[in-house]
Amino acid sequence: MEIAREEIFGPVLSVLTFETEDEAVEIANSTDFGLGAGVWTTDVRRAHRVAHRLRAGNVWVNCYRVVAPNVPFGGTGASGWGRESGLDAVREYTETKAVWLELGGETRDPFVLG
């Protein structure tokens, strides 16, 4: 169904049934979008297993839309253009460079230690 594959913003709840864990993950991953996903379970092993398999930038277990300034937030697929918050957001604006400086006045052979 389109409502299960499109990214909808608003007060919308769609409920789909499934028989197995594999089917639930397949349904959840059958979209081009992946901003967030929620898993409700009392089985912590299942929570980790399913969260690992879901293609989403954020996966909440037994909660939803919890955010913090030090935790990266952003989607995958057609929902993502990088990350907000946390060190990952800073890295989006960072280009790392290494600079080596010889202060002894000599040109050293890079393959000789000492």
N, CA, C and O atoms as CSV, one atom per row, in Angstrom:
chain,resi,resn,atom,element,x,y,z
A,1,MET,N,N,0.833,-1.182,0.000
A,1,MET,CA,C,0.000,0.000,0.000
A,1,MET,C,C,0.880,1.249,0.000
A,1,MET,O,O,1.958,1.269,0.594
A,2,GLU,N,N,0.405,2.271,-0.666
A,2,GLU,CA,C,1.165,3.512,-0.772
A,2,GLU,C,C,1.463,4.123,0.597
A,2,GLU,O,O,2.559,4.642,0.808
A,3,ILE,N,N,0.521,4.071,1.521
A,3,ILE,CA,C,0.726,4.677,2.837
A,3,ILE,C,C,1.876,4.025,3.593
A,3,ILE,O,O,2.481,4.654,4.461
A,4,ALA,N,N,2.178,2.788,3.275
A,4,ALA,CA,C,3.277,2.082,3.930
A,4,ALA,C,C,4.617,2.329,3.245
A,4,ALA,O,O,5.664,2.033,3.821
A,5,ARG,N,N,4.602,2.865,2.030
A,5,ARG,CA,C,5.849,3.071,1.290
A,5,ARG,C,C,6.257,4.528,1.190
A,5,ARG,O,O,7.428,4.811,0.936
A,6,GLU,N,N,5.343,5.456,1.379
A,6,GLU,CA,C,5.640,6.877,1.242
A,6,GLU,C,C,5.956,7.508,2.590
A,6,GLU,O,O,5.539,7.007,3.634
A,7,GLU,N,N,6.684,8.595,2.557
A,7,GLU,CA,C,7.023,9.320,3.780
A,7,GLU,C,C,5.919,10.334,4.046
A,7,GLU,O,O,5.752,11.297,3.298
A,8,ILE,N,N,5.179,10.111,5.104
A,8,ILE,CA,C,4.014,10.936,5.420
A,8,ILE,C,C,4.296,11.693,6.708
A,8,ILE,O,O,4.672,11.090,7.714
A,9,PHE,N,N,4.118,13.001,6.685
A,9,PHE,CA,C,4.293,13.810,7.884
A,9,PHE,C,C,2.917,14.281,8.319
A,9,PHE,O,O,2.172,14.853,7.524
A,10,GLY,N,N,2.587,14.050,9.546
A,10,GLY,CA,C,1.288,14.446,10.059
A,10,GLY,C,C,0.774,13.427,11.046
A,10,GLY,O,O,1.431,12.421,11.313
A,11,PRO,N,N,-0.376,13.680,11.578
A,11,PRO,CA,C,-0.949,12.752,12.556
A,11,PRO,C,C,-1.576,11.547,11.854
A,11,PRO,O,O,-2.798,11.449,11.740
A,12,VAL,N,N,-0.730,10.639,11.389
A,12,VAL,CA,C,-1.203,9.477,10.638
A,12,VAL,C,C,-0.651,8.217,11.297
A,12,VAL,O,O,0.522,8.162,11.666
A,13,LEU,N,N,-1.490,7.226,11.438
A,13,LEU,CA,C,-1.056,5.927,11.932
A,13,LEU,C,C,-1.553,4.872,10.968
A,13,LEU,O,O,-2.755,4.757,10.725
A,14,SER,N,N,-0.641,4.113,10.425
A,14,SER,CA,C,-1.045,2.981,9.588
A,14,SER,C,C,-0.649,1.705,10.312
A,14,SER,O,O,0.454,1.603,10.848
A,15,VAL,N,N,-1.543,0.747,10.327
A,15,VAL,CA,C,-1.311,-0.510,11.024
A,15,VAL,C,C,-1.371,-1.626,10.004
A,15,VAL,O,O,-2.378,-1.793,9.316
A,16,LEU,N,N,-0.300,-2.389,9.905
A,16,LEU,CA,C,-0.247,-3.530,9.005
A,16,LEU,C,C,0.023,-4.775,9.839
A,16,LEU,O,O,0.742,-4.717,10.836
A,17,THR,N,N,-0.537,-5.865,9.440
A,17,THR,CA,C,-0.317,-7.112,10.167
A,17,THR,C,C,0.796,-7.908,9.502
A,17,THR,O,O,1.073,-7.738,8.314
A,18,PHE,N,N,1.426,-8.772,10.273
A,18,PHE,CA,C,2.474,-9.644,9.764
A,18,PHE,C,C,2.452,-10.924,10.568
A,18,PHE,O,O,1.916,-10.978,11.675
A,19,GLU,N,N,3.039,-11.944,9.994
A,19,GLU,CA,C,3.057,-13.256,10.649
A,19,GLU,C,C,4.403,-13.549,11.312
A,19,GLU,O,O,4.454,-14.158,12.381
A,20,THR,N,N,5.490,-13.115,10.675
A,20,THR,CA,C,6.817,-13.453,11.189
A,20,THR,C,C,7.672,-12.200,11.320
A,20,THR,O,O,7.364,-11.156,10.745
A,21,GLU,N,N,8.732,-12.322,12.072
A,21,GLU,CA,C,9.687,-11.227,12.215
A,21,GLU,C,C,10.281,-10.849,10.860
A,21,GLU,O,O,10.418,-9.666,10.551
A,22,ASP,N,N,10.632,-11.848,10.055
A,22,ASP,CA,C,11.183,-11.586,8.726
A,22,ASP,C,C,10.204,-10.796,7.873
A,22,ASP,O,O,10.607,-9.883,7.152
A,23,GLU,N,N,8.929,-11.133,7.945
A,23,GLU,CA,C,7.920,-10.415,7.161
A,23,GLU,C,C,7.781,-8.982,7.640
A,23,GLU,O,O,7.613,-8.074,6.825
A,24,ALA,N,N,7.847,-8.763,8.935
A,24,ALA,CA,C,7.759,-7.406,9.477
A,24,ALA,C,C,8.921,-6.545,8.982
A,24,ALA,O,O,8.719,-5.396,8.590
A,25,VAL,N,N,10.131,-7.096,8.999
A,25,VAL,CA,C,11.302,-6.361,8.523
A,25,VAL,C,C,11.191,-6.101,7.026
A,25,VAL,O,O,11.536,-5.015,6.561
A,26,GLU,N,N,10.720,-7.075,6.276
A,26,GLU,CA,C,10.550,-6.901,4.831
A,26,GLU,C,C,9.551,-5.784,4.530
A,26,GLU,O,O,9.794,-4.961,3.648
A,27,ILE,N,N,8.449,-5.750,5.244
A,27,ILE,CA,C,7.456,-4.683,5.052
A,27,ILE,C,C,8.073,-3.326,5.385
A,27,ILE,O,O,7.929,-2.368,4.625
A,28,ALA,N,N,8.759,-3.250,6.523
A,28,ALA,CA,C,9.351,-1.980,6.954
A,28,ALA,C,C,10.419,-1.487,5.985
A,28,ALA,O,O,10.559,-0.281,5.777
A,29,ASN,N,N,11.165,-2.399,5.398
A,29,ASN,CA,C,12.248,-2.012,4.484
A,29,ASN,C,C,11.800,-1.870,3.032
A,29,ASN,O,O,12.629,-1.588,2.167
A,30,SER,N,N,10.526,-2.056,2.744
A,30,SER,CA,C,10.055,-2.005,1.351
A,30,SER,C,C,9.691,-0.591,0.923
A,30,SER,O,O,8.720,-0.394,0.192
A,31,THR,N,N,10.445,0.375,1.363
A,31,THR,CA,C,10.236,1.771,1.019
A,31,THR,C,C,11.565,2.396,0.630
A,31,THR,O,O,12.627,1.893,0.998
A,32,ASP,N,N,11.506,3.491,-0.114
A,32,ASP,CA,C,12.721,4.224,-0.460
A,32,ASP,C,C,13.155,5.143,0.681
A,32,ASP,O,O,14.247,5.712,0.648
A,33,PHE,N,N,12.296,5.284,1.685
A,33,PHE,CA,C,12.547,6.221,2.776
A,33,PHE,C,C,13.026,5.486,4.018
A,33,PHE,O,O,12.831,4.276,4.142
A,34,GLY,N,N,13.647,6.207,4.931
A,34,GLY,CA,C,14.131,5.569,6.150
A,34,GLY,C,C,14.532,6.567,7.206
A,34,GLY,O,O,15.653,6.519,7.713
A,35,LEU,N,N,13.626,7.481,7.548
A,35,LEU,CA,C,13.954,8.458,8.585
A,35,LEU,C,C,13.980,7.799,9.952
A,35,LEU,O,O,14.964,7.918,10.682
A,36,GLY,N,N,12.910,7.107,10.302
A,36,GLY,CA,C,12.863,6.486,11.612
A,36,GLY,C,C,11.996,5.249,11.609
A,36,GLY,O,O,11.136,5.076,10.745
A,37,ALA,N,N,12.231,4.388,12.585
A,37,ALA,CA,C,11.458,3.165,12.741
A,37,ALA,C,C,11.257,2.924,14.221
A,37,ALA,O,O,12.066,3.336,15.052
A,38,GLY,N,N,10.170,2.253,14.536
A,38,GLY,CA,C,9.881,1.920,15.926
A,38,GLY,C,C,9.640,0.439,16.084
A,38,GLY,O,O,9.005,-0.192,15.240
A,39,VAL,N,N,10.150,-0.114,17.169
A,39,VAL,CA,C,9.968,-1.527,17.483
A,39,VAL,C,C,9.399,-1.605,18.890
A,39,VAL,O,O,9.943,-1.018,19.826
A,40,TRP,N,N,8.305,-2.330,19.030
A,40,TRP,CA,C,7.721,-2.548,20.348
A,40,TRP,C,C,7.794,-4.028,20.651
A,40,TRP,O,O,7.232,-4.846,19.923
A,41,THR,N,N,8.491,-4.379,21.734
A,41,THR,CA,C,8.668,-5.773,22.115
A,41,THR,C,C,9.114,-5.843,23.565
A,41,THR,O,O,9.661,-4.881,24.104
A,42,THR,N,N,8.875,-6.989,24.190
A,42,THR,CA,C,9.396,-7.231,25.530
A,42,THR,C,C,10.657,-8.084,25.472
A,42,THR,O,O,11.265,-8.362,26.506
A,43,ASP,N,N,11.053,-8.499,24.276
A,43,ASP,CA,C,12.214,-9.374,24.074
A,43,ASP,C,C,13.403,-8.521,23.623
A,43,ASP,O,O,13.449,-8.080,22.475
A,44,VAL,N,N,14.351,-8.290,24.510
A,44,VAL,CA,C,15.473,-7.406,24.193
A,44,VAL,C,C,16.333,-7.978,23.060
A,44,VAL,O,O,16.905,-7.212,22.284
A,45,ARG,N,N,16.435,-9.286,22.953
A,45,ARG,CA,C,17.197,-9.877,21.848
A,45,ARG,C,C,16.515,-9.573,20.513
A,45,ARG,O,O,17.176,-9.219,19.536
A,46,ARG,N,N,15.198,-9.713,20.481
A,46,ARG,CA,C,14.452,-9.380,19.269
A,46,ARG,C,C,14.610,-7.896,18.950
A,46,ARG,O,O,14.764,-7.527,17.786
A,47,ALA,N,N,14.575,-7.058,19.952
A,47,ALA,CA,C,14.727,-5.618,19.736
A,47,ALA,C,C,16.039,-5.315,19.020
A,47,ALA,O,O,16.053,-4.578,18.034
A,48,HIS,N,N,17.133,-5.875,19.507
A,48,HIS,CA,C,18.436,-5.641,18.875
A,48,HIS,C,C,18.501,-6.251,17.478
A,48,HIS,O,O,19.012,-5.630,16.546
A,49,ARG,N,N,17.990,-7.444,17.341
A,49,ARG,CA,C,18.034,-8.150,16.054
A,49,ARG,C,C,17.257,-7.376,14.991
A,49,ARG,O,O,17.759,-7.164,13.887
A,50,VAL,N,N,16.043,-6.958,15.317
A,50,VAL,CA,C,15.211,-6.240,14.349
A,50,VAL,C,C,15.772,-4.847,14.088
A,50,VAL,O,O,15.821,-4.414,12.937
A,51,ALA,N,N,16.191,-4.145,15.120
A,51,ALA,CA,C,16.754,-2.800,14.941
A,51,ALA,C,C,17.954,-2.836,14.004
A,51,ALA,O,O,18.127,-1.941,13.176
A,52,HIS,N,N,18.774,-3.859,14.132
A,52,HIS,CA,C,19.943,-3.997,13.265
A,52,HIS,C,C,19.540,-4.185,11.800
A,52,HIS,O,O,20.225,-3.700,10.900
A,53,ARG,N,N,18.442,-4.881,11.565
A,53,ARG,CA,C,18.016,-5.200,10.191
A,53,ARG,C,C,17.214,-4.082,9.532
A,53,ARG,O,O,17.099,-4.060,8.306
A,54,LEU,N,N,16.663,-3.161,10.302
A,54,LEU,CA,C,15.842,-2.099,9.724
A,54,LEU,C,C,16.711,-1.044,9.062
A,54,LEU,O,O,17.708,-0.602,9.634
A,55,ARG,N,N,16.331,-0.640,7.854
A,55,ARG,CA,C,17.043,0.426,7.142
A,55,ARG,C,C,16.401,1.762,7.514
A,55,ARG,O,O,15.466,2.228,6.862
A,56,ALA,N,N,16.926,2.355,8.570
A,56,ALA,CA,C,16.412,3.641,9.052
A,56,ALA,C,C,17.533,4.357,9.785
A,56,ALA,O,O,18.392,3.725,10.399
A,57,GLY,N,N,17.515,5.664,9.715
A,57,GLY,CA,C,18.539,6.446,10.397
A,57,GLY,C,C,18.420,6.394,11.904
A,57,GLY,O,O,19.420,6.503,12.614
A,58,ASN,N,N,17.216,6.230,12.394
A,58,ASN,CA,C,16.958,6.115,13.825
A,58,ASN,C,C,15.989,4.967,14.043
A,58,ASN,O,O,15.007,4.828,13.314
A,59,VAL,N,N,16.261,4.161,15.030
A,59,VAL,CA,C,15.337,3.099,15.422
A,59,VAL,C,C,15.098,3.253,16.918
A,59,VAL,O,O,16.027,3.197,17.724
A,60,TRP,N,N,13.842,3.446,17.265
A,60,TRP,CA,C,13.459,3.560,18.664
A,60,TRP,C,C,12.824,2.247,19.109
A,60,TRP,O,O,12.040,1.653,18.369
A,61,VAL,N,N,13.155,1.799,20.298
A,61,VAL,CA,C,12.588,0.570,20.848
A,61,VAL,C,C,11.751,0.937,22.066
A,61,VAL,O,O,12.250,1.509,23.034
A,62,ASN,N,N,10.473,0.598,21.996
A,62,ASN,CA,C,9.503,0.859,23.071
A,62,ASN,C,C,9.388,2.338,23.406
A,62,ASN,O,O,9.031,2.697,24.528
A,63,CYS,N,N,9.683,3.182,22.457
A,63,CYS,CA,C,9.522,4.633,22.575
A,63,CYS,C,C,9.537,5.183,21.152
A,63,CYS,O,O,9.738,4.432,20.197
A,64,TYR,N,N,9.326,6.485,21.006
A,64,TYR,CA,C,9.384,7.061,19.658
A,64,TYR,C,C,9.705,8.539,19.740
A,64,TYR,O,O,9.226,9.242,20.630
A,65,ARG,N,N,10.521,9.005,18.805
A,65,ARG,CA,C,10.920,10.401,18.645
A,65,ARG,C,C,11.707,10.947,19.823
A,65,ARG,O,O,11.597,12.129,20.148
A,66,VAL,N,N,12.491,10.107,20.458
A,66,VAL,CA,C,13.404,10.570,21.498
A,66,VAL,C,C,14.646,11.098,20.792
A,66,VAL,O,O,15.227,10.400,19.960
A,67,VAL,N,N,15.057,12.310,21.111
A,67,VAL,CA,C,16.244,12.907,20.501
A,67,VAL,C,C,17.090,13.560,21.585
A,67,VAL,O,O,16.604,13.860,22.676
A,68,ALA,N,N,18.352,13.772,21.270
A,68,ALA,CA,C,19.271,14.466,22.167
A,68,ALA,C,C,20.301,15.179,21.303
A,68,ALA,O,O,20.626,14.703,20.215
A,69,PRO,N,N,20.819,16.305,21.766
A,69,PRO,CA,C,21.754,17.073,20.940
A,69,PRO,C,C,23.074,16.367,20.657
A,69,PRO,O,O,23.772,16.738,19.713
A,70,ASN,N,N,23.430,15.373,21.438
A,70,ASN,CA,C,24.700,14.685,21.234
A,70,ASN,C,C,24.546,13.384,20.443
A,70,ASN,O,O,25.524,12.663,20.251
A,71,VAL,N,N,23.328,13.075,19.983
A,71,VAL,CA,C,23.069,11.839,19.254
A,71,VAL,C,C,22.710,12.179,17.813
A,71,VAL,O,O,21.817,12.994,17.583
A,72,PRO,N,N,23.382,11.574,16.839
A,72,PRO,CA,C,23.086,11.875,15.432
A,72,PRO,C,C,21.627,11.589,15.085
A,72,PRO,O,O,21.046,10.609,15.551
A,73,PHE,N,N,21.041,12.462,14.258
A,73,PHE,CA,C,19.672,12.281,13.791
A,73,PHE,C,C,19.649,12.505,12.289
A,73,PHE,O,O,20.179,13.500,11.797
A,74,GLY,N,N,19.042,11.592,11.568
A,74,GLY,CA,C,18.905,11.729,10.129
A,74,GLY,C,C,18.478,10.406,9.535
A,74,GLY,O,O,18.512,9.371,10.200
A,75,GLY,N,N,18.079,10.449,8.286
A,75,GLY,CA,C,17.520,9.265,7.653
A,75,GLY,C,C,18.460,8.587,6.683
A,75,GLY,O,O,19.606,8.996,6.491
A,76,THR,N,N,17.932,7.531,6.075
A,76,THR,CA,C,18.648,6.809,5.038
A,76,THR,C,C,17.807,6.845,3.772
A,76,THR,O,O,16.639,7.232,3.801
A,77,GLY,N,N,18.409,6.439,2.660
A,77,GLY,CA,C,17.672,6.418,1.402
A,77,GLY,C,C,17.200,7.812,1.019
A,77,GLY,O,O,17.951,8.779,1.143
A,78,ALA,N,N,15.957,7.919,0.553
A,78,ALA,CA,C,15.400,9.198,0.114
A,78,ALA,C,C,15.083,10.122,1.282
A,78,ALA,O,O,14.667,11.259,1.062
A,79,SER,N,N,15.265,9.671,2.500
A,79,SER,CA,C,15.031,10.511,3.681
A,79,SER,C,C,16.298,11.174,4.192
A,79,SER,O,O,16.230,11.970,5.128
A,80,GLY,N,N,17.433,10.878,3.617
A,80,GLY,CA,C,18.654,11.348,4.241
A,80,GLY,C,C,19.552,12.201,3.393
A,80,GLY,O,O,19.798,11.911,2.222
A,81,TRP,N,N,20.041,13.263,4.001
A,81,TRP,CA,C,21.090,14.095,3.433
A,81,TRP,C,C,22.146,14.341,4.493
A,81,TRP,O,O,22.653,15.457,4.603
A,82,GLY,N,N,22.482,13.353,5.257
A,82,GLY,CA,C,23.468,13.533,6.308
A,82,GLY,C,C,22.833,13.437,7.677
A,82,GLY,O,O,21.745,12.883,7.837
A,83,ARG,N,N,23.523,13.981,8.657
A,83,ARG,CA,C,23.083,13.884,10.041
A,83,ARG,C,C,23.056,15.251,10.700
A,83,ARG,O,O,23.885,16.117,10.420
A,84,GLU,N,N,22.090,15.420,11.575
A,84,GLU,CA,C,22.028,16.576,12.457
A,84,GLU,C,C,22.449,16.108,13.842
A,84,GLU,O,O,22.262,14.941,14.186
A,85,SER,N,N,22.998,16.978,14.611
A,85,SER,CA,C,23.375,16.719,16.007
A,85,SER,C,C,24.560,15.768,16.105
A,85,SER,O,O,24.864,15.026,15.171
A,86,GLY,N,N,25.209,15.807,17.237
A,86,GLY,CA,C,26.327,14.911,17.506
A,86,GLY,C,C,27.547,15.187,16.654
A,86,GLY,O,O,27.561,16.116,15.845
A,87,LEU,N,N,28.562,14.380,16.841
A,87,LEU,CA,C,29.816,14.541,16.098
A,87,LEU,C,C,29.641,14.308,14.606
A,87,LEU,O,O,30.359,14.903,13.802
A,88,ASP,N,N,28.699,13.454,14.221
A,88,ASP,CA,C,28.478,13.212,12.794
A,88,ASP,C,C,28.055,14.491,12.078
A,88,ASP,O,O,28.423,14.692,10.920
A,89,ALA,N,N,27.299,15.350,12.733
A,89,ALA,CA,C,26.895,16.619,12.125
A,89,ALA,C,C,28.104,17.538,11.945
A,89,ALA,O,O,28.223,18.211,10.921
A,90,VAL,N,N,28.990,17.568,12.921
A,90,VAL,CA,C,30.199,18.384,12.817
A,90,VAL,C,C,31.069,17.868,11.667
A,90,VAL,O,O,31.650,18.657,10.923
A,91,ARG,N,N,31.157,16.557,11.527
A,91,ARG,CA,C,31.975,15.980,10.459
A,91,ARG,C,C,31.463,16.343,9.069
A,91,ARG,O,O,32.238,16.371,8.113
A,92,GLU,N,N,30.170,16.619,8.947
A,92,GLU,CA,C,29.610,17.038,7.657
A,92,GLU,C,C,30.269,18.326,7.165
A,92,GLU,O,O,30.354,18.563,5.960
A,93,TYR,N,N,30.736,19.158,8.101
A,93,TYR,CA,C,31.323,20.455,7.750
A,93,TYR,C,C,32.841,20.448,7.911
A,93,TYR,O,O,33.474,21.504,7.877
A,94,THR,N,N,33.423,19.275,8.084
A,94,THR,CA,C,34.847,19.164,8.358
A,94,THR,C,C,35.554,18.437,7.227
A,94,THR,O,O,35.084,17.406,6.744
A,95,GLU,N,N,36.669,18.977,6.817
A,95,GLU,CA,C,37.536,18.280,5.879
A,95,GLU,C,C,38.868,18.078,6.589
A,95,GLU,O,O,39.600,19.034,6.843
A,96,THR,N,N,39.168,16.844,6.900
A,96,THR,CA,C,40.361,16.520,7.677
A,96,THR,C,C,41.613,16.624,6.814
A,96,THR,O,O,41.630,16.216,5.653
A,97,LYS,N,N,42.644,17.176,7.407
A,97,LYS,CA,C,43.925,17.304,6.716
A,97,LYS,C,C,45.042,16.978,7.699
A,97,LYS,O,O,44.973,17.370,8.863
A,98,ALA,N,N,46.062,16.271,7.248
A,98,ALA,CA,C,47.248,16.002,8.062
A,98,ALA,C,C,48.369,16.919,7.597
A,98,ALA,O,O,48.609,17.053,6.397
A,99,VAL,N,N,49.050,17.544,8.537
A,99,VAL,CA,C,50.185,18.416,8.225
A,99,VAL,C,C,51.372,17.923,9.042
A,99,VAL,O,O,51.300,17.848,10.269
A,100,TRP,N,N,52.474,17.584,8.357
A,100,TRP,CA,C,53.690,17.126,9.010
A,100,TRP,C,C,54.712,18.252,8.939
A,100,TRP,O,O,54.906,18.849,7.880
A,101,LEU,N,N,55.363,18.543,10.053
A,101,LEU,CA,C,56.284,19.670,10.118
A,101,LEU,C,C,57.607,19.207,10.722
A,101,LEU,O,O,57.634,18.698,11.842
A,102,GLU,N,N,58.691,19.380,9.992
A,102,GLU,CA,C,60.032,19.049,10.470
A,102,GLU,C,C,60.659,20.326,11.008
A,102,GLU,O,O,60.857,21.291,10.269
A,103,LEU,N,N,60.967,20.325,12.289
A,103,LEU,CA,C,61.515,21.524,12.924
A,103,LEU,C,C,63.029,21.446,13.135
A,103,LEU,O,O,63.637,22.394,13.633
A,104,GLY,N,N,63.639,20.314,12.756
A,104,GLY,CA,C,65.078,20.138,12.987
A,104,GLY,C,C,65.950,20.720,11.891
A,104,GLY,O,O,67.173,20.716,12.027
A,105,GLY,N,N,65.373,21.218,10.818
A,105,GLY,CA,C,66.163,21.803,9.750
A,105,GLY,C,C,66.693,20.799,8.748
A,105,GLY,O,O,67.407,21.183,7.822
A,106,GLU,N,N,66.369,19.532,8.900
A,106,GLU,CA,C,66.868,18.509,7.994
A,106,GLU,C,C,65.717,17.916,7.180
A,106,GLU,O,O,64.551,17.943,7.571
A,107,THR,N,N,66.109,17.388,6.042
A,107,THR,CA,C,65.156,16.604,5.265
A,107,THR,C,C,65.366,15.166,5.646
A,107,THR,O,O,66.463,14.638,5.467
A,108,ARG,N,N,64.357,14.518,6.164
A,108,ARG,CA,C,64.498,13.159,6.657
A,108,ARG,C,C,63.990,12.157,5.639
A,108,ARG,O,O,63.071,12.424,4.865
A,109,ASP,N,N,64.619,11.000,5.668
A,109,ASP,CA,C,64.149,9.880,4.841
A,109,ASP,C,C,62.922,9.295,5.552
A,109,ASP,O,O,63.034,8.835,6.688
A,110,PRO,N,N,61.774,9.306,4.910
A,110,PRO,CA,C,60.554,8.858,5.585
A,110,PRO,C,C,60.546,7.373,5.912
A,110,PRO,O,O,59.684,6.903,6.655
A,111,PHE,N,N,61.507,6.628,5.359
A,111,PHE,CA,C,61.536,5.191,5.588
A,111,PHE,C,C,62.580,4.781,6.628
A,111,PHE,O,O,62.787,3.592,6.866
A,112,VAL,N,N,63.238,5.767,7.246
A,112,VAL,CA,C,64.244,5.495,8.259
A,112,VAL,C,C,63.771,6.088,9.574
A,112,VAL,O,O,63.489,7.283,9.662
A,113,LEU,N,N,63.687,5.246,10.591
A,113,LEU,CA,C,63.273,5.728,11.913
A,113,LEU,C,C,64.437,6.387,12.614
A,113,LEU,O,O,65.594,6.010,12.429
A,114,GLY,N,N,64.105,7.395,13.434
A,114,GLY,CA,C,65.149,7.978,14.272
A,114,GLY,C,C,65.564,9.308,13.924
A,114,GLY,O,O,66.440,9.873,14.579
